[in-house]
Every structure is written in C-alpha cells, then in structure tokens.
Amino acid sequence: MALIVTGKTFIRELEAAGAMAAYVPLEGGAEGRYQRRVRAAGYRVLTLTARGLGDLSSYLFQVHGVRPPHLGKKTTGREGAVGYRYFLPPIATYEIETLPAESKGVVLWLMEGIILSQQELEFLAALPSMESRLKVVVELGGDRQFSWKPLKSVLAAA
C-alpha cells in the first residue's frame, strides 16, 4: 500500500455508485485512513457493526424498541420478566436531519458485513436511491490491501 493515500478515487466512485463493498486488510488500520479522507471530503461518517442490528430499515429509519441484557434484573408488574424496552430514535434519519448546511451527506460504514443476508445487502445497495444524502460502505471481507467494488456488482455476481 502506498504511504500517502489520497482516497480521491474511492470518494469519486462512492459518490457515483452510492453503495460500496470494501475489502480491508485483516490487521486493520487501512479503513481508518479512508474514513478520514471521506470526512475531509465533507461527509459525516457513521461507523456501525452489522452484528446485532436486527431489521435494518427499522434501525436506520424508524423509532425502534430495544431490550438491553437484563443482567439479572427483571421487570415488575404483569409483563413478562424479560427486562424493560427502551425506544431509540432512527439512527440514519437523525444523522441526516442534523447535518450542517455545508456537509455533503452521511456515509454509513458497516463493519463485519459478511454476516448480512443477500436481502439485507440488496436493501443497503438501494438506500442511496431512496435517500440521496446517504452513502453506504459495507466491509465484506479481508484482502491484502484496501480494495472496493460497487455493492450492486457484488450482488450481481452472487
């Protein structure tokens, strides 16, 4: 890998495709350089792990309920003893609504995307067409150097 990575090609292709599949070195560190370049280009980067997201459309665009691990504490009353449910705001909608005026948009960067199903990857590939200020990068595996492809081309090959 080059010592100085400008990331201009990656940013240009991300803006054109909207959703990218990234293959990062397993020792880590290379993706952080590209995230920094994306931030410098005027985007806000929202980094999440794909593990435990559940329903992507609800998590990203709707108010949704979560139950944290109860750690031995249970609810009182007539409900099942499964712990309290907390309602969280939609993550992507909140980030887009609070963007500064000079910002280009939000890049949703999903780590461990290899666990996502084909249907979830298709939803992520369609997100930029539904919301123009949202771009998606999904880490789909390891490689010797940081490489990327449009997510739609990866789905077509599968």
Sequence and secondary structure as in RCSB ss.txt:
>XXXX:A:sequence
MALIVTGKTFIRELEAAGAMAAYVPLEGGAEGRYQRRVRAAGYRVLTLTARGLGDLSSYLFQVHGVRPPHLGKKT
TGREGAVGYRYFLPPIATYEIETLPAESKGVVLWLMEGIILSQQELEFLAALPSMESRLKVVVELGGDRQFSWKP
LKSVLAAA
>XXXX:A:secstr
  SS   HHHHHHHHHHSEEEEEE TT  HHHHHHHHHHHTTEEEEEEESTT  SHHHHHHS EEE    TT   
 SSS SS   EEE  HHHHHHHT  TT  EEEEEEESGGGS HHHHHHHHHHHHH TTEEEEEEEEE SS EEEE
HHHHHHH 
